[in-house]
Amino acid sequence: MFTGIIESIGHISGIRQSGTNTSFDITSPISHELKIDQSLSHNGVCLTIESISGQTHTVTAISETLQKTNLSSWTNGTAVNLERCLPLNGRIDGHWVQGHVDTTASCIEAITKNGSWEYCFSIPSEFASLVIEKGSIAINGTSLTVFDVTSTSFRVAIIPYTYQHTTIHTIVKGSSVNIEFDILGKYILRHLQLKAI
């Protein structure tokens, strides 16, 4: 379980394919502090640490993960948001994030607003019921508040600290991002769907 508060930024330093799997080497300031078999959020995707060498750790994404996230677009040098799992005595400064990406979204607008930034993302219409005004969402693992919600899009506003300390500054019009919707909303929707049967 994560909170969507990004701890560090890593960079892809190696990519290898084996069958339908892809392994990534990520170099970061926290890699040397990690442990093998530990769960770590990479752009909102929970992946298991397989090996560590100095400032670099290695993870592998299976076919299912590659199909449902933006990991297949990663190349050497790609910046990646990293967050270690929440300790039992930790604070939830963001919101509950599982590291299980629901879908990807496309950035359709990126605006600089004299000290802050605003991004608009389009989402598949089947996920519209999971996005609510002033609700929480994880974009590439970053916990953000949404506004200006429609049936096909939503906006987020970014403060300078988040812009500088996450990979949000790398997002431009056309960028694909990983989206995880609020788990509470998913459970409520599932309950209502089953009740209607």
PyMOL commands that set and color helices and strands:
alter all, ss='L'
color gray80, all
select helices_A, chain A and resi 31-33+63-68+71-73+125-130+160-165+167-170+183-195
alter helices_A, ss='H'
color red, helices_A
select strands_A, chain A and resi 8-18+21-27+39-42+45-48+51-53+56-61+79-84+103-112+117-122+136-139+142-147+153-158+176-181
alter strands_A, ss='S'
color yellow, strands_A
deselect
rebuild
show_as cartoon
